[in-house]
Amino acid sequence: MNVIEFLADLQAQHDEATARAGELRGQIEHLTATLAETEARLADLATTRSSRRPHRQEPNPIRPRRTPPTRPSCTPSTSTATLVNRGGPSAGSVWDRYGRDNGKSVESCIASTGSSTGAVDSGVLSHLLVVATLKERAPDSHFLPGVDVGFADGDTKEVDIFGVYEAKVSAAEFAKESQIRRDVELSHRLKADVHVMAAIDVIPEPLLEEAREHCRMAGLELLVLHEPEPRHGRNKAGDESRSSPRNGCHPGAGHQATSPRDASGCRTQAEPAPSAW
């Protein structure tokens, strides 16, 4: 091989290496572009679908200091004013101003808590008063106030006192359309023995008679608790009314709820009252 042939062969190898280098350079540029596109898509997903979105770190603004309001002292006063229940949540001690006809005002300090106010507004207090009365009658019993019961058909109902009971803030609530019938039907559906009709004031006799009739048709025993019985610690000469219990049984003291029965269908007096109402 002479020098000319050697140089020609070397030139051919150089041209082939140059072409291969150009091909590799093109592949690298394509991969770089694809990587940049992928990173942009990932950043967009992180911005639109992630809870940890990028944000600018800015210094907290300087807030001016607040001067605490001056509160009046709660001292006895001979002034009289009509106190108005303004409702709404409350917490701690509340200072308020009540106006009078003569244009002057009286500043009063009312100590209340949000939990107690909420309990009164939602009717929990009346339920607990009825529970306390029933606990005095049957010390071994147990109550769950405010229970959501679910049935096999998917229906869900709220029972004020678990089992069969309905406690009202006012007896007038029983006068609502079909209220007593719905309450008794719920007790019957729960397979209870006793339906309790309770309120913290006096239940009118027509409503009691309607409840007795519904309980008689459903085979339930009716237990009535109204003023003064649910007002715990006061006079216990309350009114109690019972319709004919199912299967002709006459339970003894402490058997106001569903309890075991003997072969004749009556409750067995040797068994204690159950713990669930």
Secondary structure, DSSP 8 states (H G I E B T S, - for coil): --HHHHHHHHHHHHHHHHHHHHHHHHHHHHHHHHHHHHHHHHHHHHHHH-SS-------------------------S---------S---SEEEEEEE-TTS-EEEEEEE--HHHHHHHHTTHHHHHHHHHHHHHH-TT----EEEEEE-TTS-EEEEEETTTEEEESSGGGGGSTTHHHHHHHHHHHTT-SEEEEEESS---HHHHHHHHHHHHHHT-EEEEE-TTTTSTTS-----------GGG----TT--S---B-TTSSB-TTS---S--
